[in-house]
């Protein structure tokens, strides 16, 4: 069997720059602007993940409601969930689920990203 490694996440947005600014401001993502085939391109580097942002067009369907089938959310690990939540709330983040003990050693919270993207923050206690 071939070896598989994570490559990227692809987002669609009606406002690529606003989406990039959200991830940069909220999570410190590195915004990478380039030109491909004469068209501007905006990518992000976030926690080792490549996130590509493409402009939505007239054929782009609306985002589904949460929860839904298929890709459900992006998960970001943090060392201190309470501190991350406080920092993000100070920046205006909208939380859809406050900090919750999911099971022993795992606390989670969810916030809403641009275009309804669900973003999970999680803190795992050291084993």
FENUR-V635575 format. One line per field, one symbol per residue. ss: DSSP state (H for helix, E for strand, - for the rest). psi: psi as a letter, one per 40 degrees, with the letter a starting at -180 (. if undefined). burial: 1 if it has 9 or more other C-alpha atoms within 8 Angstrom, else 0. Layout:
ss = ???
psi = ???
burial = ???
This chain:
ss = --------EEEEE--HHHHHHHHHHHH--EEEEEEE--EEEEEEEE--EEEEEEE------------------EEEE---HHHHHHHHHH---EEEEEEEEEE--EEEEEEE-HHH-EEEEEEE---
psi = hihhihdiihiiiegdddddddddddefihhhhahhfeiiihiihhfeihhhhihiadehiiiiihiiiahdihhhiidgddddddddddeeihhehihhhdihehhiiiihaifehhhhhihhii.
burial = 0000000000011001001101111100101000000000111111001111111100000000000000010001010010010001100010100010100011111111100011111111000
